[in-house]
């Protein structure tokens, strides 16, 4: 049985270890403000949205495949919720049924509890097939076609009837029939469970006739229990594995549909805010987008939405400079968030978007030290985090730097930063770097390298910010009046 709602050729894997530096990534991009909107108060949706957004990297083909499935989901939200409800309820009932089972579980307990679970799953299968028959006609994506076809083929009436018959037979209403060989020391060996006959399990048949046992005798009853346990252990293990396999199938349905429900929750919130979104186009070249914005900020703020246009199709290094509080860090977070959304098959917060799929995304934000140490201590901490990233980063990754290595003097910081930028660039890693270090930005600009692109936060002559970031080489001005007003304005009555 397969679902194939996220991948063309496989199902969503169980949760694995989070990618390295995940906590740093989610903190720096502000994802803890985005995930609750996707979850809408549902813990299961939060779990799957977090796992897919942070850990899943789909191929370009699977991204387009998910876009088709999402279109179906948006057209039929009631069907998505109905199918997910059936699967989620089956998973929850299975969890309650198995609670505490394997504490001193005997083979007979394992067998009969697993049979109870499979009986329950059989009811869920029947309900699921009826729901698929009811909804199938309105869907057109390859993902849903595979999903519905699998259920129609694998869960037809003949199959369900056969399963019911087997489950009933495994309850051994007339007792278990077990064959045993006599081994060394007169101990039983080679216990084999046979099809039961009409004699019941009170009589153990040997070649020379029958042996009568008084099951009212506690010792005899205990011996029979032990014998039955050895005989049914293999069957109990097989039935337990079958129950777990079916449970995993329902969990996969609930999780894969849950991902789409979480995406739909986010899109509904963006629509309510009047914020645009689009289905991105994965490409082999650099980033080109129109109206890119940070979705978490759009959901929290009632201010007019400001999007940015970017065209860095030929660049592997993008330097973002300009006045303080001009939108540089917001743009950096927008780029990182959109990349995570692109590579897991989600729409992105922009009017149009096309760009490469990066297998890894890392962030290095300056000033993250917690102890308020001196300059040398802060620089050491920043270099330590950069070294930790270097240990795990690979070609094709995206590295987002925000005022990195600015905790020392500009000459030293610029020299260190340029070495890092050029090294990772030459290793096939894409870098987007927000900095106020003019020496760093000017040095890269003077290199006149087509792999370098430059953006600058717009600042009007009046000093006002538009929060737009436009193409532009770095300026030598440090906007000292901005710093003076920020630091001394209140006291000076400015």
Secondary structure in CASP SS format (residue, H / E / C, confidence):
PFRMAT SS
TARGET T0000
AUTHOR 0000-0000-0000
METHOD secondary structure of the structure
MODEL  1
X C 1.00
X C 1.00
X C 1.00
X C 1.00
X C 1.00
X C 1.00
X C 1.00
X C 1.00
X C 1.00
X C 1.00
X C 1.00
X C 1.00
X C 1.00
X C 1.00
X C 1.00
X C 1.00
X C 1.00
X C 1.00
X C 1.00
X C 1.00
X C 1.00
X H 1.00
X H 1.00
X H 1.00
X H 1.00
X H 1.00
X H 1.00
X H 1.00
X H 1.00
X C 1.00
X H 1.00
X H 1.00
X H 1.00
X C 1.00
X H 1.00
X H 1.00
X H 1.00
X H 1.00
X H 1.00
X C 1.00
X C 1.00
X C 1.00
X H 1.00
X H 1.00
X H 1.00
X H 1.00
X H 1.00
X H 1.00
X H 1.00
X H 1.00
X H 1.00
X H 1.00
X H 1.00
X H 1.00
X H 1.00
X C 1.00
X C 1.00
X C 1.00
X C 1.00
X H 1.00
X H 1.00
X H 1.00
X H 1.00
X H 1.00
X H 1.00
X H 1.00
X H 1.00
X H 1.00
X H 1.00
X H 1.00
X H 1.00
X H 1.00
X H 1.00
X H 1.00
X H 1.00
X C 1.00
X H 1.00
X H 1.00
X H 1.00
X H 1.00
X H 1.00
X H 1.00
X H 1.00
X H 1.00
X H 1.00
X H 1.00
X H 1.00
X H 1.00
X H 1.00
X H 1.00
X H 1.00
X H 1.00
X H 1.00
X H 1.00
X H 1.00
X H 1.00
X H 1.00
X H 1.00
X C 1.00
X C 1.00
X C 1.00
X C 1.00
X C 1.00
X C 1.00
X C 1.00
X C 1.00
X H 1.00
X H 1.00
X H 1.00
X H 1.00
X H 1.00
X H 1.00
X H 1.00
X H 1.00
X H 1.00
X H 1.00
X H 1.00
X H 1.00
X H 1.00
X H 1.00
X H 1.00
X H 1.00
X H 1.00
X H 1.00
X H 1.00
X H 1.00
X H 1.00
X H 1.00
X H 1.00
X H 1.00
X H 1.00
X H 1.00
X H 1.00
X H 1.00
X H 1.00
X H 1.00
X H 1.00
X H 1.00
X C 1.00
X C 1.00
X C 1.00
X H 1.00
X H 1.00
X H 1.00
X H 1.00
X H 1.00
X H 1.00
X H 1.00
X H 1.00
X H 1.00
X H 1.00
X H 1.00
X H 1.00
X H 1.00
X C 1.00
X C 1.00
X H 1.00
X H 1.00
X H 1.00
X H 1.00
X H 1.00
X H 1.00
X H 1.00
X H 1.00
X H 1.00
X H 1.00
X H 1.00
X H 1.00
X H 1.00
X C 1.00
X C 1.00
X C 1.00
X C 1.00
X C 1.00
X C 1.00
X C 1.00
X E 1.00
X E 1.00
X E 1.00
X E 1.00
X E 1.00
X E 1.00
X C 1.00
X H 1.00
X H 1.00
X H 1.00
X C 1.00
X E 1.00
X E 1.00
X E 1.00
X E 1.00
X E 1.00
X E 1.00
X E 1.00
X C 1.00
X C 1.00
X C 1.00
X C 1.00
X C 1.00
X C 1.00
X C 1.00
X C 1.00
X E 1.00
X E 1.00
X E 1.00
X E 1.00
X C 1.00
X C 1.00
X E 1.00
X E 1.00
X E 1.00
X E 1.00
X C 1.00
X C 1.00
X C 1.00
X C 1.00
X C 1.00
X H 1.00
X H 1.00
X H 1.00
X H 1.00
X H 1.00
X H 1.00
X H 1.00
X H 1.00
X H 1.00
X H 1.00
X H 1.00
X H 1.00
X H 1.00
X H 1.00
X H 1.00
X H 1.00
X H 1.00
X H 1.00
X H 1.00
X H 1.00
X H 1.00
X H 1.00
X H 1.00
X H 1.00
X H 1.00
X H 1.00
X H 1.00
X H 1.00
X H 1.00
X H 1.00
X H 1.00
X H 1.00
X H 1.00
X H 1.00
X H 1.00
X H 1.00
X H 1.00
X H 1.00
X H 1.00
X H 1.00
X H 1.00
X H 1.00
X H 1.00
X H 1.00
X H 1.00
X H 1.00
X H 1.00
X H 1.00
X H 1.00
X H 1.00
X H 1.00
X H 1.00
X H 1.00
X H 1.00
X H 1.00
X H 1.00
X C 1.00
X C 1.00
X C 1.00
X C 1.00
X E 1.00
X C 1.00
X C 1.00
X E 1.00
X E 1.00
X C 1.00
X C 1.00
X C 1.00
X C 1.00
X E 1.00
X E 1.00
X E 1.00
X E 1.00
X E 1.00
X E 1.00
X C 1.00
X C 1.00
X H 1.00
X H 1.00
X H 1.00
X H 1.00
X H 1.00
X H 1.00
X C 1.00
X C 1.00
X C 1.00
X C 1.00
X C 1.00
X C 1.00
X C 1.00
X E 1.00
X E 1.00
X E 1.00
X E 1.00
X E 1.00
X C 1.00
X C 1.00
X C 1.00
X C 1.00
X E 1.00
X E 1.00
X E 1.00
X E 1.00
X E 1.00
X E 1.00
X C 1.00
X C 1.00
X C 1.00
X C 1.00
X C 1.00
X H 1.00
X H 1.00
X H 1.00
X H 1.00
X H 1.00
X H 1.00
X H 1.00
X H 1.00
X H 1.00
X H 1.00
X H 1.00
X H 1.00
X H 1.00
X H 1.00
X H 1.00
X H 1.00
X C 1.00
X C 1.00
X C 1.00
X C 1.00
X E 1.00
X C 1.00
X C 1.00
X C 1.00
X E 1.00
X E 1.00
X E 1.00
X E 1.00
X C 1.00
X C 1.00
X C 1.00
X C 1.00
X C 1.00
X E 1.00
X E 1.00
X E 1.00
X E 1.00
X E 1.00
X C 1.00
X C 1.00
X C 1.00
X C 1.00
X C 1.00
X C 1.00
X C 1.00
X C 1.00
X C 1.00
X H 1.00
X H 1.00
X H 1.00
X H 1.00
X H 1.00
X H 1.00
X H 1.00
X H 1.00
X H 1.00
X H 1.00
X H 1.00
X H 1.00
X H 1.00
X H 1.00
X H 1.00
X H 1.00
X H 1.00
X H 1.00
X C 1.00
X C 1.00
X C 1.00
X C 1.00
X C 1.00
X E 1.00
X E 1.00
X E 1.00
X E 1.00
X E 1.00
X C 1.00
X C 1.00
X C 1.00
X C 1.00
X C 1.00
X C 1.00
X C 1.00
X H 1.00
X H 1.00
X H 1.00
X H 1.00
X H 1.00
X H 1.00
X H 1.00
X H 1.00
X H 1.00
X H 1.00
X H 1.00
X H 1.00
X H 1.00
X H 1.00
X H 1.00
X H 1.00
X H 1.00
X C 1.00
X C 1.00
X C 1.00
X E 1.00
X E 1.00
X E 1.00
X E 1.00
X E 1.00
X C 1.00
X C 1.00
X C 1.00
X H 1.00
X H 1.00
X H 1.00
X H 1.00
X H 1.00
X H 1.00
X H 1.00
X H 1.00
X H 1.00
X C 1.00
X C 1.00
X C 1.00
X C 1.00
X C 1.00
X E 1.00
X E 1.00
X E 1.00
X E 1.00
X E 1.00
X E 1.00
X E 1.00
X E 1.00
X C 1.00
X C 1.00
X C 1.00
X C 1.00
X C 1.00
X E 1.00
X E 1.00
X E 1.00
X E 1.00
X E 1.00
X E 1.00
X E 1.00
X C 1.00
X C 1.00
X C 1.00
X C 1.00
X C 1.00
X C 1.00
X C 1.00
X C 1.00
X H 1.00
X H 1.00
X H 1.00
X H 1.00
X H 1.00
X H 1.00
X H 1.00
X H 1.00
X H 1.00
X H 1.00
X H 1.00
X H 1.00
X H 1.00
X C 1.00
X C 1.00
END
